[in-house]
Amino acid sequence: MLINFSCNYKMDETQIQLILPSLIFLFLLWITIKNLSPKPHTNKNPPPSPPKLPIIGNLHQLGSLPHKNLESLARKHGPIMLLHFGPVPVLVASSADAAREITKTHDLIFSSRPLNKVSKKLSYNGRDVVFAPYGEYWRRAKSVLMLQLLSGKRVQSYRLIREEETAILVKRILECSGPVNLSEMFSEFTNDGICRSAFGRKYSDSESGRKFLELVGEVSEVIGAVRAGQFVPWLSWMDRVGGFDEKVDRIAREMDEFLEGVMRERLDDREGLLEGKKGDNFLDILLGIYSDSSGEVSVDDRESIKAILLDVFAAGTDTTSVFLEWAMTELLRNPTVMQNLQNEVREIAKDSSNITEYDSERMHYLKAVIKETLRYHPPVPLLVPRVASKDVKIKGYDVEAGTVVMINAWAIGRDGVSWNEPEEFKPERFLNSSIDFKGLNFELVPFGAGRRACPGAAFAVATIEFVLASLVQKFDWKLGDGGEGEILDMSQRPGITVHRDIPLIAVASLSK
């Protein structure tokens, strides 16, 4: 998952006129109090900090693509850097060593998440896995998620879904007479695959289902948006005036109505449910676990089921589609890499018309391309924040309890201390390297590490490997406008996950 610090509304001139006098007054008051207050004596050694403004602190320095702006700040102030979002201290880690201390050495101290009114509302007050406070409930919910949906055995059990949905994707590309909007196709592909795994059916072919998929995108948008009122309480009125609060309420209401409707549909068909696992999809398994002897599910457990389901969609669909989007972008930009990958895939699968998962296990260059894409384009460039439960030292600096901690996976993947030529897309760097993305090598942390690492890594990678291998086996690719890959627009769109700002358009022709 991922963090979008862009605002979701624009202030008109009237609002600016209302807030400006207040800001000037508070600025003068702050300067006066600061000058009159005695300076406290302390032996603490806080991390280096960039200059901040009164009231808002460093919020103005985030911009629309905060992972890039924070990387630039880290170059000046160091890989451990203390910012202030309003009065809230925020520690930003931008190196492998810093990530190791946070997610391994002091993992327990940083095992909880900061909750705000948006994440509380959309996670059913922290009853999911992503935002739940560290403790017994979180351990139980994560165990259910891992054992029943994301275990190695379960990931393999969804192989047929991956194969069928990939075949549909290939067929759609074949039927296109002109350029293909890969960004759109990848989004629809991942949504359908997750729906089948979680609900046992697709929803993209119904109006309510299409609305649900739009809501999933809106959930990611509002959870990732940082507003001034989130950190400066007296500015919270801006969320009301700008319509942000109303938008969050609507999304929460409509999402709950959809998930509740799907649950009622399943509960109305109780045959086999009382015996436990009625079906292979995740919802039926959850209902089997949480149902009592009469097949009823309590209000608290219904909210837990809906919160966990929302985690699966919000964290599982967008991250996979954005990875495929950037992977194909880099293959189109780097024809030699594309050719090397096609040669490997076609050689290993030469005796079969379709890729098998056994084939993909032997494709070492494919795995290197995937790792390099995760390094260069982590789907969630700023990992989901953590919060310090008590005072702790990180790299010799004092970090106070309550400090929000952000790990900049984007900056870590571009750190010259860890990587040679970090701005070059070179899958070959992984061919003779033991570095992996499973949370043990802190130079590569696209899924995080430690207790709060993303539990869906194996599920996502199994899909990514199969789809990418199938696309380069079946087709030869070129840009939709006939241009060269070197001039491909690489602009990013703000969000929890960072998509291309301009959809990826390409032309596919059957391989010879």
N, C-alpha and C positions, 0 to 999 in steps of 0.2 A: 503493500500500500504506500499507498504513498501519500507529498504535502504541497498544496498550492497556496501561496501567500498573496495572491492577487485579490483585490476587493471584488465583490459581486454587485456593486451598485455604483452609480455616479452621483455626486452631489451637484445640485443645481446652484444658481447664484444666491437664492434665498437662504439655502442651508449654509452656504459658505459665510454669508453675512451674519448668520446666527452664531456660528461657532467661532469665528475669528476673534471677536471681542473677548470671549471666554478664554481662548488660548493665550491672548496677550496678557490678560489679567493674571492667569495662573502662572505664566512664565515670569512675570515681575514678582509675584508672590514667592515662587520657587527660588528665584535669585536672592530675594531678601532673606528668606529663611536659611538658605544655604550659607550666606555670608555671616549671619548672626549666630548660627549654631556652632558650638565648639566641635573641633575635629576629633573624632574618636581615635584613641590609640589602640592599635591592634598588631599582633605579631603574625597575622594570617598573610598568606601569599596567594592572592587571587590570580586567576589566569589573565593574560593580557586582554585588553578591551579596546575597540575603536572608540573614538569620541561619540557621545550620544547627545540627543536633544532633550530638553526638559519635557516632562510628561510622557512623550511617546518613546523615549529611549532610542533604540536603533531600528525601529519598525520601518522608518523611511528608507533604510538601506537595503531592504529585501528585494524590491522590484517585482516584476511579473515572473521572473525565472530565478527564484531565490537560490537554487543550487549553484548557479553560475556566479551570482553576486557574492555568496558566502565563500566560494572558492577564491575569488579575487581578494576578499578581505583576509582570508587565511594566509595568503601569500605575504601579506604585509604584517600580520599580527601573530602568525604561528598556527600549527595544527590543532592546538587547544586554545579556544578563544571564547571569552565571555561577552555575550551581548545582553541587552535588556529590552524586552518587549513590554513597554510601559514599565511597571515596577517589577515585572517577573524576570528573574535571572535565567538566561538560556545559554548552556554550554554547547558549543559546536565543535565536533571532532572531525578532522579532515585528514587523518593519516591512519595507517594500519596499526601502529603502536598505540595510538589513542583509542581506536576501536577495540583493540585487544584488552586494554585495561577496563573499559566500560562493560564489554560483553563477556569477558572471561574472568579476569582478576577480581572485579567487583560486581559481577553479574547479579548477585542477589540484591545488592543495594539498589541497582537500577532495573529491577524486574517489574515495576509498576508503570502504568501509563498516566499521563495527565488527562483529566476528563474536563470537557467544557460543556456548555448547554447543548451544543449541536451533537456532539458524540454521545452524550447521555441520552438524548431523545431518540437518535437513530440506532443506538445499540440496546434499546430497552433498558436504559439505566445501567449499562455496563454488564449485561447478561450474555454478551457474546464472548469470543475468544480474543479478538484483537484488542479491545479496550477494557476488558474486565480487570479489576484490580488484582494484583498478585495475591493468591491465597487458595483456599480449598476449592471454592467454586470454579476459579479459573483452571485449576489442575484437573478437575472432573470434566469440565467442558472440553478442554483440549484433548483429554484422553478419549472422549467420545469421538471427537473430530478425527483424531489420528487413527484410531482403531477401526472406525466404521466407514471412513471415506478415503483417507490419505495414507493408509498403510501400504507397504510394498505389495501385499497380496491384493488389496483393493485396487490399487493403481493398475495392476495386471488384469484384473477382472473387467476393467473398462476398455480393454484393448479393442474389442469389437466395435464399440462406439467410436473410438478414434479412427479406426479403419473406415467405417461407414461414412462418417462425417468428412473425412479427407477425400474419399471417393466422390462425394457430392461436390466438394470444393473444386476438385479437378474437372468434374463434368461441367460445372458452371463456367470455368475458365475456357474449356473447349468450345462451349456454346457462344462465347463472346466473339463477335465478328470484328471487333476493333480493340482499342485500348481497354485495359482492365483496371478498375479502381480497387487495388489490393487492400488499401486501408479499410474500405467498407466491407470487403469480402472477409478479411481476417476477423473483423468485429462480429459479423454474423456467424462465422464458423465457430468462434469460441463460445459465443452465447448459446448456440444450439447444443454444443457438446456438453457444456456445464448443465444446461437444463435437462438433458437426457440423463446425465449422471445423478443429478440431485432430485429431479421430479419424475423421471421415468418417461418423459415426453418433451417434445419441443413446444415452445409457445410463440415462436416467431411468425407462425401462420395464423394467429388470431389477433384481434384488436387489443384485447386485454393483455396478451403476451407481449405485443410490441410496446404497449404502454409500460409494462413492467421493465423491459429492457432499457427504455428511456429513463425510467426512475433510477435504475442502477447507476447510470451515468451521472444523474443529478446528485445521487448520494455521495459519489466520489468527489464531485465538485464542491458541495457545501461542507463536507467534513474537512476537506483540505484548505478551504478558504480561511485566511486569518484576517480578522477585522480589528480595528482599533479598540472597539468596545469589549472585545474578548479579554484584553489585558488592562484596559483603562475603564473601570466600571462606569464612571460618569459620562463616558462617550457611548454607552450601550444604546442610547436613544437613536443613534445613527442606524442601527440595524432595524429598528422599527420603522423609522421614516423612509429608509431606503428600500424597504420591502423584503429584507433578508429574513427576518423572523417569520414573516408570513409564508415565504417560500419553504423554509424548513418545516413549518407546521404542515403545509400541504404535502410535501414529499413524505413525511412520516405517516400521515393519515392514509395516503393512497398506497404506500408500500405495505402498511399493515393490513389494509383491506384486501390487497391481492394475496398476500401470504396466508391470511386467515381463510380466504376463499379456497385456496389450494388445500389447506389442512382439512377444512370441512368436507371437501370433495372426497378426500381419502378416508376420513373418519366415518362418513356415511356408508362406505363400503367396508364393513368390518370383518368380512369373512377372511379368516386366516390371520387377522391382525393380533388377536389375543394370543395366538401361538408364537408371537414374536415377529420375526423378519418376514413380512409378507412379500416383499419384492427386493430386487437388488438395488433399487435407487435409494438415495440417502434419506429422503423424507420418510419413506415407509419404515426404514430401519430406525430412525429417530422416534417415530410414533410407536413402534414396537417396544422401544426401550422405556419411553416415558408413560405409556398407557398403564392404567391400573387393571385389576382383574375384570372390570366391566367394560374396558375399552375407553374409559374417559381419560382426558388429559387435563390436569389442573391449570389454573390461570398462569401461575408462575412458570410451569413447565412449557406451556404454550408460548410464552414470551421467550423462554430460552431457545426453543426450537426455531422460532422466527428469527431471533438474533443470530443464531449460528448459521442458518440458511443465508441470511443477508451477508454474513462474512464470506461465505463460499462464493457468492456472486460478485460482491464488490471487490474482493481481493483476487478472485480467480479469472474473471473474464478479461478485464481491461489490461492486466499485466501481461497475459499471454498474447493478446492481439497486438499490443504495442511492441513487444519483443519481435514478433514476426515482421511487423512493419519496418523496424529499424534493421533487422537482419537482411531483408531483401533490399533495403536501401543501400546498405554497405556492399552487398554483392553486385548491385548495379553500378556502384561507384568504383568498384575494384574488379575489373574484368578478369584479371589473373586469378584472384581468389575464387571468383565464380567458376572459372575453367577448372581449377584444381579440385574444387568440390564436386563439380559434375563428373570429372574423370573418376574420382573415387567412388561416388555413388553408383555410377553406371557400370563400373567394373565389378563391384561387389554384387550388384543386383542384375547382372547381365543375363542370367538364365531365367529370370522371372519378369512378368509384366508389371508386378506390383511389389513395392517395398514390404518387407516383413520386419518386425521388431528384432528378430534375430540378425537380420542384415544390418540394421542401424547400430547394433552393439559393436560391430566390427569396423565402423566408420570413424576412424580416429580424427581425420581432418574435419569431419562434420562436428564432432565434439569440440574441436579447437575453435571452429567458427562460432559455435554457441557460446563458449567461454569468452571469446574476444568481444562478442556483441554485448554480453552481460557486463564486461569491464567497461566498454566504451559507451554503452547506452543502457545503464541500469534502468529497468522500467519504473522503479520508484527511487529517484535520485536522492531524496531525503527520506531515510528510513523513518518509520513511525516513531514519534518521540517517546522517550522514557522520562522518569522523574526520580531524583535521588531521595531515598527514604531516610537518609541520615548524612551527617557530615562525612566527607571522605576526601582523600588526596588522589588526584589523577595527574600522573607525570610530574609530581612534585608540587602541584598547585592545589590550593584548598578550594573545595567545592561544597557549598552549603546544602543542607537538607532542603528539599523543595525546589531545587534547581531543575529546570527542564533540560533534557539532554537530547541533542540531535546529532545523528551520524550522517555525514555527507558522503554517501557511496559514490556519487559523481566525482567528487574531489579525490577520494581515495583511489579510484580507478585511473586518475590522471596524475597521480603523484610521482614525480621523477625519482624520488627515493626508492620506490618499489618497482618502477617500470622503466625499461629503456624505450626511448622514443614513444612516450605515452600518447602523443597526439596522432600516431599512425595506427591504422587498422591492420594488424598483422597477426592472423591466427597462428602462424608458425611459432610464435613465442610459447604456445602451450603444447607443442608436439612432444617435447622432451622435458616437460615440466610436471611436477606433482601437484601444482596449485589447482585447487578445486573450489567450487562455490558452496560447499556443504557446511560452512561455518567454522572450519578449522584453520583456514588460511585467511588472515584478516586483510590481505591485499585485495581480496575479491569477496565482497560481502553484499551482493545484490539482494539476497534473501535474509540478510541480517545474520546474527549469531547469538549463541546463548539461549537462555530460557525463552525469550520472546522472539526467536527467529521465526520466519514464515514457515508454517508446517506444510505448505502446499508445493514445496520445491520439486519433489519427485513427480507429482501429478503434472505440473507445468512442463517440466523438461521432457517427460515421456511424450507429451503432445507435440512439443516444439521439434524434437528430433524427427518424429514420423512425418510431420507436415513438411518441414524444410527439405528433407531427403526426397519426398515424393514430388515436390514442385521442381526441383532441379533435375530429377530423373526424367520427368515427363516432358519438360518444356525447355526451350531456349528463350532467353529474356533480353529485352532491350527497353529503353525508356520510351514512354508513350509519345513524346514529342520528337523522337529521333535524335535528341541531343546526346552529348557525352556525359558519362556519370560524374566526371570531375566538377561539372557546373550544376549538379543537382542541388536544388534549394534545401538546406538543412535546418531551416527555422523550426523552432519548437513551439508547441502550444502549451500554455500554463495548465497545470493540473496536478493531482496527486500522482498520476502516471503521466509521463511526458510524451505525448504523441507528436508526430510531424504536424507542423502548422498547415502545410499544404498536403492533401492526400497524395499517396504514392500511386502514380499512374504508370502502367507498364504494358508492353505488348508481348504476348506469349505465342510462340510457334512450336508445334510438335517437334521434339528432338528427332534427328535423323538416325 
